[in-house]
Amino acid sequence: MRPQLPSVHAMVFSPTRTFPARRSPARRLADRRLFFAETFRTFRTTGAVTPSGRHLAAALAAPLAHRTGQPRAVLEVGAGTGAVSRVLADLLGPEDTLDLVEANPRFARLLAADLRADPRLAVYGERIALIAGPVAELDPQARYDVIVSGLPFANFHPREVSDLLAGYLSALKPGGHLTYFGYRGTARLRALLGTSRSLARHSGVTHVLDTFQQTHAADCRTVWGNLPPARVWHLRAPHADASSVSLKVSVASPG
């Protein structure tokens, strides 16, 4: 069941559509400017100075490249300006659906306009829905085959990351896929510039992620072609016939 929230739609699906893989240089520049501005305004929840590059987007969307022959429900959390959303849309099958969650109102307004006017998104009509709010507003009964997270875990508190990951796991169908990423090289930068409190918080986040990855990780790769380079994690939810595995991580509050 999909979230009962307003969707933005326009055209009827056409299986023969062919659209350019990239947006115009002017649009990409505008997106970068918006991202840069939002980074300084809301760095904690934006976490990047530029949208994800096409190589990173392709790595995050990789689980969709393999068709199952069954309708798939896909969720992207932290859709931003839609760089990954467009790659996910290009990989949707005839009966697949895509829910986009974006809490930043400026990004959400841009996405809403694109869902009406951008052929790569508008062509899917109601099969792509925008939830302009935090992921906590998602229908708790919704279940997904693929979840792609663009949230900057490194900027959050350990308890927030633990809750997000547990929420992702509960929202995945048995055997479902979760992908997310983190930028490489940030640990050294934080060690040089961070306060003792921020370092303790980041250490707690690392512990939560490490525990989750050890339990559920299926694959990890580095996308060197992204700026900055990013490590992409691909995880699987337990299958229905597997023993139930819950995320239980001891999280200490930073001092």
N, C-alpha and C positions, 0 to 999 in steps of 0.2 A: 504494500500500500504506500502510495506516494504522499508527501506532506500536503495537507489541504491548505495551501497558500497560493496567492496569485501567481500565475505563470504568464510569460510574455510570448506571443506567438505571431506568426505571419503567414507562411506559405505551406504548401503541401509537399511532403517528401517526394523527391524524384531520384530514383536509384541511378540515373544516368548523369547526375550533376557532376560538373568538373569545375572546381574553383581554384584560384591560385593558392599555393601553400603558404604564402606570406602576405602580410598587409603592406600597404604602400609605405615608402620611407617616411613620408610626412606623418602618417598615423603612428608608426613605430616610435618616431621622435616625440610625438605628443604623449604617448604612453610612458616613455622614459621620463619625460619632464614631470608628469603627474606622480609617478612612483617616487622620483627624487624629492618632490615637495612633500609627499605623504611620509616619507622616511623621516624627515626632520620634524614633521608635525606629530606623527604617531609611530615612532620607531619601534616601540615595544610590540605592536601588533602587525606592523608592516614587515620589518626585519630584513629588507633588501632595498637597494637603491635603484634597481632596474628589474623589469619583468624577466621571468625565466626564459633562457634562450631555447632555440628549437631543439638542440640536442638533449637538454635537460627535460624539456617537455615530452620528447619522444620516449625517454627512459622512464618517466613517470607513468606514461600511458601504455607501456609495453604489455601489461596483462590483457588489454583490449585487442591486441593484434591477433590473438588466437581465438577464432570464432568457436562457439560451443554448439551452435545450432539451436540454442534456446534463447528466449528474450533475456536480456541482462539489464539490471538496474545499476547505474553508475552514480557515484557521488564525488564531487570535488569540493573540498573545504578550503576556503581562502582563495577564491578564484581570481582575485586581483583585477587586472585589466583584460583577462581572458586569454592570455598567451597559451596556457595549458588547455584551457577549455576548448579552443579551436582544434587542437590536436585530438582531444578526446572525441569531439563531435565528428571529426573526419573518420574515426574508427567505429562509430556506432553502426550496428546492424539495423535492418529494417524495423525491428520491434524493440530495440533497446531504448532506454530512457536515461536522461542525464539531469541530475539536480546540482545546481551551483549554489554554494553558500558563500556570501560575502558580507561581512559586518561593517566594513568601511563604507559610509554612505556615498562618498565620491566615486569609489570604484563601482559600487552597486548601480549608481545612476548611469555610468558609462556602459556597464554590462547590459542594463535594461534597454538602453538605446540600441546597442549592437544586436540584441536578440530580436529587435524589430527590423533593423536595417542591414545588418551584415549578412550577405547570402550564405556564408558558411555556417551561420547559426540560425538565422530566421527560417531556413528551409525545413528545419525539423519541427516547427510549430510547437505544439504543446508537449512534445516529447522532451524538450529542454525547459526546465523550470528554474527560476531564480528565487532564492530565499535571501532577502535583503536583511540580514540580521545575524546574530551569533549562532553557532552550531547548536547551542543548547535549545534553540527554538525548533529544531528539527523534530518531526513526528517520532516519538519514541518507539512506535510500532514499525517504522520504515526499516527495510532490510535491503542490503546491497550486495551485488556480486563483486564490485570493484569500488574501493574508496581511495581517492588521491588526496593527500593532505599537503597544502602549501603553507601551513602555519609555521611560524618561526619558533620551534620548541626551545631553542637556546635562549630566547628572551623571556620565557615564562618561568614560573615557580615550579619546583618539582611536583607538588601536589596537583597543579593544573595539568601538567604533562601526563601524570599518572591517570588522572580522570579522563583526559582526552583519549588516551590510548585504550583504556578500558571501554570507553564509549564507542570507539571505532570497532573494537573487537565484538562488542555486543550487537552492533549494527550490521556486521557482516554475516552473510549467509554461510552455512558450513562449507569450508573449503574456499571461501572468498579471498580476494586479494586486497592488500593494503600497500600503497607505496607512499613514501615521503622522503624528504632530503634534508641535508644539512651542509653548510658550506665548509670546505676544507680550509685549514690554516687559521681558523678563528681562535683555537685554544691558545696559541702562542700570543696572538694579539691581546686576548683577554688577560693573559698572565702579565703582560707588560703594562697594560692600561687599566686593568680592573681593580676595584677595591676588594678588600678582604671579604666583605659581605657578598659582592657580586660573584666572586670566585667560589664562595661556598654554595651559593645558589646554583651556579653552573655545574659544579661538581655533583650536586644532588640531581640535576636534570640528566647528566651523563649516566649516573647510576640507574635511574629509572629506564632510560633508553636501552642501556646495556642489558638489563634484566629482561626487558621485553623482547629484544632482538635474540637473545640466547634461547628463548622459549619458542619464538614463532618465525624467526628469520628463514627465508627461502633463498635469498640472493642479495648481494650487495655489490655495487659497481660505482666507479668514479667517472663522472662526466667531465673530462678535462677540457672539452670544448666550450663549457659554460664559463661566464665571467661573473663572479669568481668560480673556480672549479667546485663541483658539488658531489657529495657522496649520496647515492640513491639507494634506499633500502626497500626491498620487496619482501613482504611477509604474508603468511597464509593463516587463515582462521582454521581451527581444528575441524575435521570432517565430522559428519553426524555420528559416525560409528567409532570415533576416537574418544578417548577419555576426556572429560571436561577439564579444561585448563583455564584457570583464572589468573589475572594479573594481581599478584600480591607483592607489593614493594614497600619496604620500610622507608618512609620519607621523613627526613628530619628538616625542620625549618632552619633556614640560614640564620646564623647568629648576627 
